[in-house]
């Protein structure tokens, strides 16, 4: 007979308040996939596990199997990512990658490689790595591991090698398309040489190598626009956290006081 309790290394993707003092946690576990659990009494001031029930917490959770939702019974922290939480741009990027994982995964479908991808992104953000680089690297590698790798080598429409010039981007076609095909299709976005090379570099690099990429504002905006459109096409919805990141990017820095 299977044990009623089990342990799971997991990262909290999101939380929702439930009943008077409970909270439902969406955990992305290394070995069991995405699991929804209820943390009873976690919102009470006396709860000793409240710190383990925050989004983006990485911990080992003790869980009891329930009829509809499993129940959180204990937790041992592995990483809190304190430095990331002190920076609005970094924590927003953390929420962004967590939301992507939630959108791309079904409940209880194990994916240790995807767990490692998420953990790598959060650890790098906590170390102060550029949020745009981490997010664009994560976009590409999540798409790749989910079976939606964008075409970056040949035209996704006619399959001819892409020339080193301005091409185009069309999510419905599967990625980059050549300039010739772009003239015969409507509503395609131009894809610069710098953007195509950057996408190729990010896709074949680990995150430490990807950190060498320097994104100026124009290139960062182009990569963000193209990959956001591709993700939106795949999941048929916007990523809510991306709007927060837009707002943070557009904030004017405070005036200096002389």
N, C-alpha and C positions, 0 to 999 in steps of 0.2 A: 504494500500500500504506500503510495507517494506521501511524503511528509507534507504537512499542512504549511510549514514555514520554509522559507528559503532566503538566501542572501543574493543581492544583485548589485554589482557596481553600476552606477548610473549617473547621468547628468539631468538635472531638472530643466525641462524645456519650457514649461509654463505652469501656472497655478490658477485655480479658481476657488473663491470662497464658497463654502457649502454649509448649509444648516447654520446653527448659532455660533459654533466655535470651530468647525472643521474646515478642512481645505482639501481639494482634490489636486493631486500632483500628476503631471504628465512626465513620466520618467523615460529617458532613452537609455536602455541598459545595454551593456556590452554583449550579453549572451542571450537575452530574451526579447530584444527589440523594444518597441514602444509599449509601455505599460502604464495604465491609469490606476492610481491608488488613492485611498482616502487616508488623510492624516487626522485622526480624531483628537479634538481639543487643542489643535496646534496653534489656534489663534488666542488662546488664553495666555495671560501674562505669566503664568506659572509654568508654561510648557518648556521643557528642557530641550525639545527638538526643533524649536522654531527656526533656529539658524540654519538647519539642514533642509528647510522646506522653501528656500528662496530660489527663484529662477537662476539658472547657470551654476548652481552648487553641484560639485562633483563629490560624491560620497559612496560608501558602501551601505546599502539599506537592508534592514531586516524586515521581511514582509510575510504576512500571513494570507493564505489564499482565502478569498471570499466568494460569495455566490455571484455578485455582479462586479464589485471592485475589490481588489486586494487591499489589505490594511497595513499601514506603516506601523511597525512596532519598535523600531530602533534604527539608529544611523550613526555612522562613523565617518567624519569628514575626511576627504582626500585632498580637495583644493577648493578654496573659497574665492580666489581671484580678486583679492582686495585691491590691487593696483588698478586693475581694469575698471572696477566699480567707482574709482575716484575720478574717472575721466569720461565725460558725457559721450564723446565721439567713440571711445573704445567700448563702453557698455552698450551703446546703441548697436555697434557692430556685433557684439556678443548676442544681443537679442535677435539681430537679423539672422545670424547663422543658425540659431536655435529654432527660429520660426521656419526657416527653410527645411530643416530636418523634420519638423513636425508636418509640414505640408507634403513632403516627398515620401513619407513612410506610412505604412499601415500598422495597425496594432499587432503586436506579438509576432513580427517577422524579424528574426535575428539578422543582424548585420554588424559584425565586429569591425570590418573595415570602415564603415560609415561612422561608427562610434569613435574610432581612432581619428578620423578626419575632423570630427567635431572637437574632440579633446585637443588636438593639435592646434586648431584655430583659436580656441579659448586660451590655451597656454601662451600662444604667441601674442595675442592681444594683451594679456596680462603682463607680458614682457615689454610692452610698449611698441610693438611692431605697427607699421602704418595700417590703419583701419581699411582704407580703400584697397591696398594690396591684398590683405587677408581676405576681404570679402570677395574680390574678383577671383582670387585663387580658389576660394571655397566654392563659388558659383560653378566654375569649370569642372572641378574635381567631383563635386556632388552630381552634376549632370552626367559626367563620364561614368561614375560608379552606379548611377541609376539607369543607365542604358540610353541616355539622351546626349551623347557626346556631339558637340557641334562640329560640322565639317569646316576645317581650316586649311586643308591642303589643296583640294580641287574644288571646282565650282559645284555646289550642292545641286544645281539644276542640270547642267550639261556634262559634268564630270571632267572637264578639261582643267589642267593645272592653272592655278591662279597666277596672273602676271603681277609683277612688282609695280603696282600703280594703285590708283583708287578703284576699289572694287565695291561691293555692296553687301548688306546684311539683311537676310530674310529668314526669320525664325520658322515660318511655315514651310520653307524649302529645306531647312535643316542646317542653316548657318551661312557661311560666306558664299556669295555668287559672283561670277565674273562680270566685268563691265558690259560685255555684249549682252548677256542674259538680262542684266539690270535694265537695259533700254526697252526690253519687251515685257517687263513686269511692272505693275503699279505699286506705289507706296513702299518702295524699298529705301532703306537708309544707306547713305554712303559710308563706306568702310575705308578709313585711311590706311596707308602703309604702316604707320607707327602702331595703329591699333591692332592690325592683323598680326604683326610681329610680336606684339605684347601678349596677345591671346595665345599664340603658339608657345611662347616662352613660359607663360604661366601654366599651361596645360602639361608640359613635360617636366616641370620643376617641382622639387619638394619645396616646402614653405620657406625653409632657411635660404635656399637659392633664390626663390621668388622675391625675397626681401630686398635683393639687389636692384630690382626694377624701380626706377624713379618715375613717378607719375606726376606730371604737372597738372594744373587744373583742367586744361582742355582735354588731355588724354584721359584723365581719370573720369571726366564727365562722359566722354565717348564710350569708354569701356562699360561704365555703369549703365548707360542707355541701352547699349546693345545686349548686354547680358540680362538686364532686367526684362527687356522685351522677350528674350528667349525663354526665361523662366516663366514669365506670364503666359506665354503660349503653351508651355508644357503642362502647367498646373491649372490653367484657365482661371486665374485670379491674381490680384495684386498681392504683394507682400506688404503688410501694414507697416512693419518697422522701417521699410525703405522710405516712407513718407517722413518719419521722424528724422531719419538721416539727412533727407533733403532740407528739412527745417534747420537742423543744426549746421549744415554746410552753408546755408544762406544767412545765418546770423552774422551781423556785423560785430567785429571785435570792439570791446569797450574803448572809449576814447581815453588816451593817456592823460594823466593829470600831471601837469608840470609843477 
